[in-house]
Amino acid sequence: MHPRCDETPQWAQLQAHYQAQGRGLDLRRAFAEDAGRFAHFSQQAPHVFADLSKNLWDRQAEALLLDMARACRLEHSRDAMFAGQAVNSTEGRAALHTLLRRPRGLALPGDEPFVAQALQEVHATLDAMLAFAEAVRADAQITDIVNIGIGGSDLGPHMAVRALQAHQLPGRRFHFVSNIDGHELASVLQAVRPESTLFIVASKTFTTLETMANARSALDWFAAQGGQDVARHFVALTANVAKAAEWGMSRTFGFWDWVGGRYSLWSAIGLPIAIAIGAAGFRDFLAGAHAMDEHFRSAPLAHNLPVRLALLDIWYRNFLGLPSRCIAPYHAWLQRLPAYLQQLEMESNGKRVDSQGRALPMATAPVIWGEPGSNGQHAFFQLLHQGPDVQALEIIAVRDSAHGLAGHHQMLLANALAQAQALMQGRASGCGHRHFPGNRPSSFVLLDALTPASLGAYLALQEHRVFCSGSLWGINSFDQWGVELGKQLAQDLQPRLHTGDVAGLDGSTAGLLQRLAGVGGR
Ligand code: F6P
């Protein structure tokens, strides 16, 4: 067992450094005193450039954080994950999403014995899944693809299909149904026809209430509309192939229990992405992620972008006490990115005990939230500029646009730059409500273009960042026990909504249930 970050000697040194210097750090002064600050705190990684220099840290804090990571044996934990060790300790499983983008036949030092065989299975399934995706693309009768899934079986594919629309096959519409709320499925079903629709039922477990209810309703609708040939119009993506067969799904692409739900878009769960951007595009997506894997595996910690981001996250959460990180993608097609990152960070690291079950004495995952810029500027950026609390902010910008509308992209990029500048510079001249305190942090992440490869690399970067902060906090980032209790209670409450039975319920739940069931009057 490796020491947790708070158990290292650097922890107290970081606290002392924060009190002595970190608290009083002024970014404007830091830039004036250090001409090399941008160069030092920026980092090129495969497909992704990040400027971390407008953050409230200095070289000494970073050096201590790096020492802390070494004391926690972060590289050892990283290698254990890549090698297929059971790093998901509470479920006794590996977390091998990196294998899904590993080139055929590539062995890594220390690979667990099962990894070589697993890699062969990965490529056999990938080949079959991509052949199917190409067949769907070639089938002019199929105009609508409806993905039914939730959480990791929705957020990644949904985000990526929207992000990569410049690479999308024209003439196809992609719909994503996740919510148990029938309004969502109903409006999709109104817009499609059975003979031209492919339904993808995506669920690792094939037992998730929302997905199964939506799949059942889609099958019923298909039959009621006179749909012919369920085998042609429904396909299952799951790690529970037997369960999909019980559902009568004759065409299934499988994956493995060592793929976590929120890490699964690289597996068969990526089928909607593959249909949208084609087999070659999907292979580029995997290659971009693999390039980032190699960077994470081999770059020294001080020049390792996922590690540097994670250390900044720990500095902010545990020493500055920043409660949240706002995600502001300056690209309209990255609209679903904040939601995707919410699950990645908050389901992975939103935990109050370490992997041994011991209560943690420090804060863990920040709240992740956000919206694309420039929209956010006309909504919540007010709080970032002048609210009483400082929040972390991450701007994601793309240098090249994929549209030909003159002037728009320069305006967009100028706004992204200006926000980061304004947050840092502030404005001393005004007073009262015209005063901008400045010294507010931001990270600036830059992609040259929004391509399958750059998106793949960016997402792998975020996965590894979450893994690093989770490892340093001593957390198992790959389980999600926190979602179980609500699921169980909903099962108890569902029949009560018919009967109005409130026996044993607390006063509030009872009162609300009676109103919802129409028992106590509306
Ligand atoms: O709600 C938690 C969760 O288990 C997520 O981790 C997962 O991505 C989602 O539900 C969907 O699960 P499944 O793919 O098994 O339907």
Residues whose N, C-alpha, C, O or C-beta is under 5 A from the ligand:
A	BS01	F6P	I150 G151 G152 S153 A202 S203 K204 T205 F206 T208 T211 G261 R262 Q480 V483
